[in-house]
Structure formats: structure tokens, C-alpha cells
Amino acid sequence: MAESSAETKKKLLESAKKEFLEKGFMGASLRTIAANAGVTTGAMYRHFKDKDAFFCALVDEAIATSTKAVMLANSENHAGLDIPHMKEHMELEEQSVIEFLDYMYENFDAFTLLLTKSAGSTHEHFQEEICDIYTKNCEETFEWMYKEKLATKKVSPMTIHFMASTVINAYCDIILHNMTKKDAAAYIIDIMEFTRYGSMHLMGITTN
């Protein structure tokens, strides 16, 4: 029974993903999802209580992974940072970017759902919400760096918001413009350099 139940759930999720990608959350039909999965509506409701439950099941892991990635910008992950080791820190950041890009391309459909098909769902404001989390963490880290005298200048909250949203929007553009992985990697590296060295200049940080 457990295997049969798991297989039914898998078929329902595959059908739901196809329906959401074609019609968006608002236009998707639960009856169509059940029919295309070869499942009765009664059996469907034993697994998913409503359309939003389907959508969440398809995107929640991508949201959790994205949240974990932007949390790397907080001050705790910069606690050991000093100017002599700035290069090593940058290399670790670049490795994190590569790993997240790999995840994005392995889960391209989930991010497509979040960014283009989520209107009306619990996660319709994903882009704004992840940007807010990233901005808050950047603000915290910039303030910590100033207090620790790693930075000699304060950066205004709106400037930090601009830089943070530029990074988040860049990742979203990868999905929205259906970029190849090769092009996406080059694009993100450019955006990282733009925001990294711009922020360092604004904070009065100089490195060799």
C-alpha cells in the first residue's frame, strides 16, 4: 500500500506541474490534474487538500534552498572575515554561487513556477520576499563590518536595497529569460563583481 500511495502521489505531482506550467496557478484545474494522473478526485484529495497544497509541494524545496543561500549574507557567515583573507572569502562565495546555479538548473521548473505561474498561490510574492530577506541580511552585515572597522564608511539602507535587489533580480532573470547555464554563469559572475566591488568602494574597503 505504501508503494502504491507513493506512486499515486508522484503521478499527481507530475500532472500538477504540467498543468501549472501550462495554465498557471489560477488557471489550473484540479479535475484535470486528477484525470491526467489517472487518479480519482477522491484519491487526489487524500494526498492534497487543495490546489495550493499541490503548488507548495512542487516549490517549497526551492524556496527553502533559496532562503538558505541568501542567509549566507548574514553577519554570522562573515564572523571570521578580515581584510587579509578577503580573497579567500570571495572564492568561497563564488563556490556557493556555482552550487546554487547547479541547483537552479536541476530544478528549473520549480523556479519557473515560482516566478511566472504563482499568482494567486501562497507563494505569489516569492521574488519580493526573498529580496527582503537578502536585503535584511546585507544590511546587518554592512553594519557589523562598520562596527568592526572593516569598513570605514556607512552605506545607506536604500543603496543596500538597490544592490541586494540587483543580485536577486539577476537570478530571476536567468529563469525569466530562459538563459543557458553557461550564459547564466557568466552573467552572475558579472553581477557579483559589479555589486561586490561597488559595495567595497562605498564602504571604503581597499584590497590588493
Sine and cosine of phi, psi and omega as CSV:
sin_phi,cos_phi,sin_psi,cos_psi,sin_omega,cos_omega
0.00,0.00,-0.63,0.78,-0.03,-1.00
-0.89,0.45,-0.68,0.73,0.00,-1.00
-0.91,0.42,-0.65,0.76,0.01,-1.00
-0.90,0.44,-0.67,0.75,0.02,-1.00
-0.90,0.43,-0.67,0.74,0.01,-1.00
-0.91,0.42,-0.64,0.77,0.01,-1.00
-0.92,0.39,-0.63,0.78,0.05,-1.00
-0.88,0.47,-0.70,0.71,0.00,-1.00
-0.89,0.46,-0.66,0.75,0.02,-1.00
-0.88,0.47,-0.70,0.71,0.01,-1.00
-0.89,0.45,-0.64,0.77,0.02,-1.00
-0.90,0.44,-0.67,0.74,0.00,-1.00
-0.92,0.38,-0.63,0.78,0.05,-1.00
-0.89,0.45,-0.67,0.74,0.02,-1.00
-0.92,0.40,-0.66,0.75,-0.01,-1.00
-0.90,0.43,-0.68,0.73,0.01,-1.00
-0.87,0.50,-0.70,0.71,0.03,-1.00
-0.88,0.48,-0.69,0.72,-0.02,-1.00
-0.91,0.41,-0.69,0.73,0.00,-1.00
-0.92,0.39,-0.65,0.76,0.01,-1.00
-0.90,0.44,-0.57,0.82,-0.02,-1.00
-0.99,0.17,-0.63,0.78,-0.18,-0.98
-0.87,-0.49,-0.13,0.99,-0.08,-1.00
0.98,0.22,0.22,-0.98,-0.05,-1.00
-0.87,0.49,-0.73,0.68,-0.09,-1.00
-0.90,0.43,-0.62,0.79,-0.07,-1.00
-1.00,0.07,-0.19,0.98,-0.05,-1.00
-0.93,0.36,0.55,-0.84,-0.03,-1.00
-0.91,-0.42,0.79,-0.61,0.06,-1.00
-0.90,0.44,-0.60,0.80,0.02,-1.00
-0.89,0.45,-0.65,0.76,0.03,-1.00
-0.92,0.40,-0.66,0.75,0.03,-1.00
-0.85,0.52,-0.73,0.68,0.01,-1.00
-0.90,0.43,-0.72,0.69,-0.04,-1.00
-0.88,0.47,-0.70,0.71,-0.02,-1.00
-0.94,0.35,-0.38,0.93,0.06,-1.00
-1.00,0.04,-0.14,0.99,-0.04,-1.00
0.94,0.34,0.58,0.82,-0.08,-1.00
-0.81,-0.58,0.59,-0.81,0.07,-1.00
-0.95,0.32,0.39,-0.92,0.02,-1.00
-0.90,0.44,-0.55,0.84,0.04,-1.00
-0.88,0.47,-0.71,0.71,0.03,-1.00
-0.91,0.41,-0.60,0.80,0.02,-1.00
-0.87,0.49,-0.72,0.70,-0.05,-1.00
-0.94,0.35,-0.28,0.96,0.09,-1.00
-0.96,0.29,-0.36,0.93,0.00,-1.00
-0.98,-0.20,-0.62,0.78,-0.07,-1.00
-0.68,-0.73,0.83,-0.55,-0.12,-0.99
-0.96,0.27,-0.44,0.90,0.00,-1.00
-0.32,-0.95,-0.04,-1.00,-0.06,-1.00
-0.90,0.43,-0.59,0.81,-0.01,-1.00
-0.91,0.41,-0.58,0.82,0.03,-1.00
-0.89,0.45,-0.63,0.77,0.09,-1.00
-0.86,0.50,-0.77,0.64,-0.08,-1.00
-0.88,0.48,-0.71,0.70,0.00,-1.00
-0.87,0.49,-0.65,0.76,0.00,-1.00
-0.88,0.47,-0.51,0.86,-0.03,-1.00
-0.99,0.13,-0.41,0.91,-0.13,-0.99
-0.87,-0.50,-0.22,0.98,-0.11,-0.99
-0.87,0.49,-0.60,0.80,0.01,-1.00
-0.91,0.42,-0.65,0.76,0.02,-1.00
-0.89,0.45,-0.61,0.79,0.03,-1.00
-0.91,0.41,-0.71,0.70,0.00,-1.00
-0.88,0.47,-0.66,0.75,0.00,-1.00
-0.93,0.38,-0.64,0.77,0.04,-1.00
-0.91,0.43,-0.67,0.75,0.01,-1.00
-0.89,0.45,-0.68,0.73,0.03,-1.00
-0.88,0.48,-0.63,0.78,-0.01,-1.00
-0.91,0.41,-0.71,0.71,-0.03,-1.00
-0.96,0.29,-0.39,0.92,0.05,-1.00
-0.93,0.37,-0.26,0.96,0.07,-1.00
-0.91,0.42,-0.26,0.97,0.02,-1.00
-0.99,0.16,-0.07,1.00,-0.06,-1.00
-0.97,0.25,0.21,-0.98,-0.11,-0.99
-0.92,0.39,-0.48,0.88,0.00,-1.00
-0.87,0.50,-0.59,0.81,0.00,-1.00
-0.99,0.14,0.02,1.00,0.07,-1.00
-0.89,-0.45,0.15,0.99,-0.15,-0.99
-0.84,0.54,-0.60,0.80,-0.02,-1.00
-1.00,-0.05,0.17,0.99,-0.09,-1.00
-0.96,0.27,0.72,-0.70,0.19,-0.98
-0.59,-0.80,0.25,-0.97,-0.11,-0.99
-0.86,0.52,-0.70,0.72,-0.01,-1.00
-0.87,0.50,-0.42,0.91,-0.04,-1.00
-0.96,-0.29,0.33,0.94,-0.02,-1.00
-0.88,0.47,-0.63,0.78,-0.03,-1.00
-0.89,0.46,-0.70,0.71,0.02,-1.00
-0.88,0.47,-0.62,0.78,0.03,-1.00
-0.89,0.45,-0.68,0.74,0.01,-1.00
-0.89,0.46,-0.63,0.77,0.01,-1.00
-0.90,0.43,-0.62,0.79,0.06,-1.00
-0.91,0.41,-0.63,0.77,0.05,-1.00
-0.88,0.48,-0.68,0.73,-0.01,-1.00
-0.90,0.44,-0.61,0.79,0.05,-1.00
-0.90,0.43,-0.64,0.77,0.04,-1.00
-0.89,0.45,-0.62,0.79,0.03,-1.00
-0.90,0.43,-0.70,0.71,0.02,-1.00
-0.87,0.50,-0.70,0.71,-0.01,-1.00
-0.90,0.45,-0.65,0.76,0.00,-1.00
-0.94,0.34,-0.62,0.78,0.07,-1.00
-0.88,0.48,-0.66,0.75,0.06,-1.00
-0.84,0.54,-0.70,0.71,-0.01,-1.00
-0.90,0.44,-0.68,0.74,0.01,-1.00
-0.84,0.54,-0.70,0.71,-0.05,-1.00
-0.97,0.26,-0.44,0.90,0.11,-0.99
-0.96,0.27,-0.35,0.94,-0.05,-1.00
-0.77,-0.63,0.66,0.75,-0.09,-1.00
-0.86,0.52,-0.64,0.76,-0.02,-1.00
-0.90,0.44,-0.64,0.77,0.00,-1.00
-0.89,0.46,-0.67,0.74,0.01,-1.00
-0.95,0.32,-0.54,0.84,0.09,-1.00
-0.89,0.45,-0.68,0.73,0.05,-1.00
-0.87,0.50,-0.73,0.69,-0.05,-1.00
-0.89,0.45,-0.66,0.76,-0.15,-0.99
-1.00,-0.05,-0.33,0.94,-0.09,-1.00
-0.77,-0.64,-0.22,0.98,-0.12,-0.99
-0.79,-0.61,0.18,0.98,-0.19,-0.98
-1.00,-0.09,-0.05,1.00,-0.04,-1.00
-0.82,0.57,0.81,-0.59,-0.02,-1.00
0.99,-0.13,-0.21,0.98,-0.01,-1.00
-1.00,-0.08,0.11,-0.99,0.07,-1.00
-0.84,0.54,-0.51,0.86,-0.13,-0.99
-0.96,-0.27,0.45,0.89,-0.05,-1.00
-0.92,0.40,-0.31,0.95,0.00,-1.00
-0.96,-0.30,0.47,0.88,-0.05,-1.00
-0.80,0.60,-0.75,0.66,-0.08,-1.00
-0.87,0.49,-0.71,0.70,0.01,-1.00
-0.91,0.41,-0.63,0.77,-0.04,-1.00
-0.93,0.37,-0.67,0.74,0.00,-1.00
-0.94,0.35,-0.54,0.84,0.06,-1.00
-0.91,0.40,-0.65,0.76,0.02,-1.00
-0.89,0.45,-0.66,0.75,0.02,-1.00
-0.90,0.44,-0.71,0.71,-0.01,-1.00
-0.90,0.43,-0.68,0.73,0.01,-1.00
-0.88,0.48,-0.70,0.71,0.00,-1.00
-0.87,0.50,-0.68,0.73,0.01,-1.00
-0.93,0.37,-0.62,0.79,0.06,-1.00
-0.90,0.43,-0.68,0.74,0.03,-1.00
-0.86,0.51,-0.69,0.72,0.00,-1.00
-0.89,0.46,-0.68,0.73,-0.03,-1.00
-0.94,0.33,-0.66,0.75,0.03,-1.00
-0.87,0.49,-0.67,0.74,0.00,-1.00
-0.91,0.41,-0.67,0.74,0.03,-1.00
-0.88,0.48,-0.69,0.73,0.00,-1.00
-0.89,0.45,-0.57,0.82,0.04,-1.00
-0.94,0.35,-0.69,0.73,0.01,-1.00
-0.90,0.43,-0.57,0.82,0.01,-1.00
-0.99,0.12,0.04,1.00,0.02,-1.00
0.90,0.43,0.36,0.93,0.18,-0.98
-0.97,0.25,-0.51,0.86,0.08,-1.00
-0.93,-0.37,0.59,-0.81,-0.01,-1.00
-0.97,-0.23,-0.13,0.99,-0.01,-1.00
-0.76,-0.65,0.55,-0.84,0.11,-0.99
-1.00,0.04,0.54,-0.84,0.03,-1.00
-0.92,-0.39,0.70,-0.71,-0.07,-1.00
-0.92,0.38,0.51,-0.86,0.02,-1.00
-0.83,0.56,-0.62,0.79,-0.02,-1.00
-0.93,0.36,-0.56,0.83,0.05,-1.00
-0.93,0.38,-0.66,0.75,0.05,-1.00
-0.89,0.46,-0.67,0.74,0.04,-1.00
-0.87,0.50,-0.67,0.74,0.02,-1.00
-0.87,0.50,-0.74,0.67,-0.03,-1.00
-0.91,0.41,-0.67,0.74,0.00,-1.00
-0.90,0.43,-0.70,0.72,-0.01,-1.00
-0.93,0.37,-0.51,0.86,0.07,-1.00
-0.88,0.48,-0.67,0.74,0.02,-1.00
-0.91,0.41,-0.75,0.66,-0.02,-1.00
-0.89,0.46,-0.69,0.72,0.00,-1.00
-0.90,0.44,-0.52,0.85,0.03,-1.00
-0.90,0.43,-0.71,0.71,0.05,-1.00
-0.89,0.46,-0.65,0.76,0.02,-1.00
-0.90,0.43,-0.59,0.81,0.02,-1.00
-0.87,0.50,-0.54,0.84,0.02,-1.00
-0.84,0.54,-0.69,0.73,0.00,-1.00
-0.97,0.26,-0.74,0.67,-0.09,-1.00
-0.89,0.45,-0.51,0.86,-0.01,-1.00
-0.97,-0.22,0.12,0.99,0.08,-1.00
0.77,0.63,0.76,0.65,-0.06,-1.00
-0.95,0.30,0.49,-0.87,0.13,-0.99
-0.94,0.35,0.39,-0.92,-0.02,-1.00
-0.89,0.46,-0.62,0.78,0.01,-1.00
-0.89,0.46,-0.74,0.68,0.01,-1.00
-0.91,0.42,-0.62,0.79,-0.01,-1.00
-0.90,0.45,-0.67,0.74,-0.01,-1.00
-0.88,0.47,-0.70,0.71,0.02,-1.00
-0.90,0.43,-0.65,0.76,-0.01,-1.00
-0.89,0.45,-0.74,0.68,-0.03,-1.00
-0.91,0.40,-0.60,0.80,0.05,-1.00
-0.89,0.47,-0.66,0.76,0.06,-1.00
-0.88,0.48,-0.72,0.70,-0.01,-1.00
-0.90,0.43,-0.65,0.76,0.03,-1.00
-0.87,0.49,-0.71,0.70,-0.01,-1.00
-0.91,0.42,-0.66,0.75,0.01,-1.00
-0.87,0.50,-0.76,0.65,-0.05,-1.00
-0.97,0.23,-0.60,0.80,-0.03,-1.00
-0.90,0.44,-0.81,0.58,-0.07,-1.00
-0.96,0.28,-0.47,0.88,0.11,-0.99
-0.91,0.41,-0.70,0.71,-0.01,-1.00
-0.93,0.38,-0.63,0.78,0.04,-1.00
-0.89,0.46,-0.66,0.75,0.03,-1.00
-0.89,0.46,-0.70,0.71,-0.02,-1.00
-0.90,0.43,-0.52,0.86,0.02,-1.00
-1.00,0.07,-0.06,1.00,0.01,-1.00
0.97,0.23,0.46,0.89,0.01,-1.00
-1.00,-0.10,0.78,-0.63,0.07,-1.00
-0.85,-0.52,0.70,-0.72,0.05,-1.00
-0.74,-0.67,0.34,-0.94,0.03,-1.00
-0.98,0.21,0.00,0.00,0.00,0.00
